[in-house]
């Protein structure tokens, strides 16, 4: 991959990731504060809302040039996303249980850490061109 292609992929990943993260974050905040869901339930439902935004956005824009097939990319992306979510949930609930950090701040911090790890796995494993 040329440096310009890699930069374009990273740019799209950032844009799509930001949009999916906003869907996740705003949904979780609304579910937790306005609808009185528990932090764990709010986080899970918000993840489920953000997942399709993330997968299809990354597939069509971030890693479009890789031409990976859905049958290879979707299960891998699902595994990476679920692993990221499990890490997110564990870190979030731990932060909430062991610190006075409010939900909105704990979720933001955890989402940043998990997003960085997700990019690396997506770039080098999920959407790697098979050829």
N, C-alpha and C positions, 0 to 999 in steps of 0.2 A: 504494500500500500504506500503510495507516495505521501510525502509530508503534507501536501495540500488536501489530499483525500482524507487523511487521518484528522487534520484540523477541522474539515467540514463535518466529519463523523462526530468528532468531539463537540462541535458547536451544536449540531442537531440533538445529540444526546443531552446536552445541557438544557436546551429549549424544551424538548419533550419531557425530560426528567422533571424540569421545573413545573410544567403544566400538570403532570401526573401527581407530583408532590403537593401542588396547590389543591388539586381535587381531594387528595387524601387528607391533607392538613385541615382544610376548611370544613370538609365533611365531618371529620373526627371532632373538631371543636364544636360544631353545631350539635352533633349527636350527644356529646358529653355535657355541654353546658345548657343548651336550650331544651334538649329532649331528655335529659337526665339518664342517659345510658351510662353504664360503668365505663371507666377508661379503657379496659380491655375490649369490651364489646364495641365501643365506638371506634377504636383503632382497627378492629377486624372488619367491620362493615365499611369503613372508609377505604381500607386496603382493597376490598372487593370492588368498590366503585372505581378506584384508580387503576386497577390491573389492566382492563382493556385499553384504556388511554395509553398506558405505558407500552404494552406489547405492540399494538398496531402502529403507534407513533414511531417507535424504534424500528420496527420492521420496515415501514414504508419510507422513513427519512434517515434515521441515524445510521442504519446498517443496510441501506437499500442496495448498495453496490455489491453486497456479498452474495446475493441470490440464493440464500439458504431456503430450503423447503420448509413449509409449516410443520411437516411430520418430524423434522429434526429440530427446528427452532422452538416451536411451541412447548414441547415437553421440557426442553432445557431451560427456556425462559421461565416456565412455571416453577421448575425446581429452584432456580436462582431466586425468583420472586418470593416463593414460600420460605426459603431459607432466610432471605433478607427480612421477611415479615416476622418469622420466628425470632430472629435476632432483635429486631425492632421491638417486638412485644416483650421479650425478656428484659431488654435494657430499659424500656419505658416503665414497666411495672416495678422493676428494681429501683429505679430512680424515684418513683413515686412512693415506694414503701420505705426507703431508707434515707430520704432527704426531704426537705421542705419545698422542693422545686414544684411550681404549679404545673398542671397538665400541659398547658399551651407551650411552655418553655421546654419541658422535658421532651415532649413530642418533637419539637423543632430540632433540638440537639441530636436526638436519636436518629431522626430522618436524614440529617446531614451525614452522619457517620455511615449509615447503611447505604446511602446513595453512592458514596465513593467506592465501596466494596462492590456494589452491583454493577457499576460501570466497568470495572476491571473484569469481572466474570462475564458480562455480556459481550464485551469487546473481544476477549481472547478465547471464549468457549462457546457461548450461546449462538452468536451470529458469525462464527468463524466459517469461512468458505470451505466447503468440502470439495476437494477436487484433485 
